[in-house]
Amino acid sequence: MATASIDKREAERRAQRAMEAGRFGDALESLWLLVDRSHVVEHEFLGYLRSMASCYERLGRKRAAAAIHFYLKDVARAEGLSRDDLRDLARCAIARGDRVRAAQDRKST
């Protein structure tokens, strides 16, 4: 048990240091290790996802960041990052309850 706790803390430190140094790809490696564990406290999991979304945005991987924001129910942010993907815009419109817009975005694909 103690080993898992130490590994978790070390992965958190590595992710934080990498983000502070602008090494977002390296940060993602550590963050993936953190979210991929079998037992993760929900507030920690959500924090890791927010950090991952930030890294993906910094790397220019807007669709990956948008998917995480969508999962986090931050539909406005997901939509803002999805301007170039009509399928994702349609998903955001459905989440907002705007079925007309969703159909328009979907028809354009």
C-alpha positions as CSV (number, residue, x, y, z in Angstrom):
1,M,0.0,0.0,0.0
2,A,2.7,2.5,0.9
3,T,4.4,2.0,-2.4
4,A,1.3,3.0,-4.4
5,S,1.0,6.1,-2.3
6,I,4.7,7.0,-3.0
7,D,4.3,6.3,-6.7
8,K,1.2,8.5,-6.9
9,R,2.9,11.4,-5.2
10,E,6.0,11.0,-7.3
11,A,3.9,10.9,-10.5
12,E,2.0,14.1,-9.3
13,R,5.3,15.8,-8.7
14,R,6.7,14.8,-12.1
15,A,3.5,16.0,-13.8
16,Q,3.6,19.3,-11.9
17,R,7.3,19.9,-12.6
18,A,6.9,19.1,-16.3
19,M,3.9,21.5,-16.7
20,E,5.9,24.3,-15.0
21,A,8.8,23.7,-17.3
22,G,6.5,23.7,-20.4
23,R,7.1,20.0,-21.1
24,F,3.4,19.2,-21.6
25,G,4.0,15.8,-23.3
26,D,6.0,14.6,-20.4
27,A,3.3,15.9,-18.0
28,L,0.8,13.9,-19.9
29,E,2.8,10.7,-19.4
30,S,2.6,11.1,-15.7
31,L,-1.0,12.2,-15.7
32,W,-2.0,9.1,-17.7
33,L,-0.4,6.9,-15.1
34,L,-2.4,8.7,-12.4
35,V,-5.8,8.4,-14.1
36,D,-5.2,4.8,-15.3
37,R,-5.0,3.5,-11.7
38,S,-7.9,1.2,-10.6
39,H,-8.8,3.3,-7.5
40,V,-8.7,7.0,-7.8
41,V,-10.5,9.4,-5.5
42,E,-13.0,11.4,-7.7
43,H,-11.8,14.9,-6.9
44,E,-8.2,13.8,-7.6
45,F,-9.4,12.2,-10.9
46,L,-11.2,15.3,-12.0
47,G,-8.1,17.4,-11.1
48,Y,-5.9,15.2,-13.2
49,L,-8.3,15.4,-16.1
50,R,-8.3,19.2,-15.9
51,S,-4.5,19.2,-16.0
52,M,-4.6,16.8,-19.0
53,A,-6.9,19.1,-20.8
54,S,-4.6,22.0,-20.2
55,C,-1.6,20.1,-21.5
56,Y,-3.5,19.0,-24.6
57,E,-4.5,22.6,-25.3
58,R,-0.9,23.8,-24.9
59,L,0.2,21.1,-27.3
60,G,-2.4,22.3,-29.9
61,R,-4.5,19.1,-29.5
62,K,-7.8,20.9,-29.2
63,R,-10.0,17.9,-29.9
64,A,-8.4,15.9,-27.1
65,A,-8.8,18.8,-24.7
66,A,-12.4,19.3,-25.9
67,A,-13.2,15.7,-25.2
68,I,-12.0,16.0,-21.6
69,H,-14.0,19.2,-21.1
70,F,-17.0,17.5,-22.5
71,Y,-16.6,14.7,-20.0
72,L,-16.2,17.2,-17.2
73,K,-19.6,18.7,-18.4
74,D,-17.9,22.0,-19.4
75,V,-19.8,22.1,-22.7
76,A,-19.1,25.7,-23.4
77,R,-15.3,25.1,-23.2
78,A,-15.6,21.9,-25.3
79,E,-17.6,23.8,-27.9
80,G,-15.1,26.6,-28.0
81,L,-12.3,24.1,-28.7
82,S,-14.4,22.2,-31.3
83,R,-14.9,25.0,-33.8
84,D,-13.3,22.9,-36.6
85,D,-15.1,19.6,-35.9
86,L,-18.8,19.6,-36.8
87,R,-19.4,16.2,-35.1
88,D,-18.1,17.5,-31.8
89,L,-20.1,20.7,-32.2
90,A,-23.2,18.6,-32.8
91,R,-22.4,16.6,-29.6
92,C,-22.1,19.9,-27.7
93,A,-25.4,21.1,-29.1
94,I,-27.1,17.9,-28.0
95,A,-25.7,18.3,-24.5
96,R,-27.1,21.8,-24.4
97,G,-30.5,20.5,-25.6
98,D,-30.3,22.3,-29.0
99,R,-31.3,19.5,-31.3
100,V,-31.9,21.8,-34.2
101,R,-28.3,23.0,-34.1
102,A,-27.1,19.5,-33.6
103,A,-28.9,18.4,-36.8
104,Q,-27.4,21.3,-38.7
105,D,-23.9,20.6,-37.6
106,R,-24.3,16.9,-38.3
107,K,-25.7,17.5,-41.8
108,S,-22.6,19.5,-42.7
109,T,-20.2,16.6,-42.1
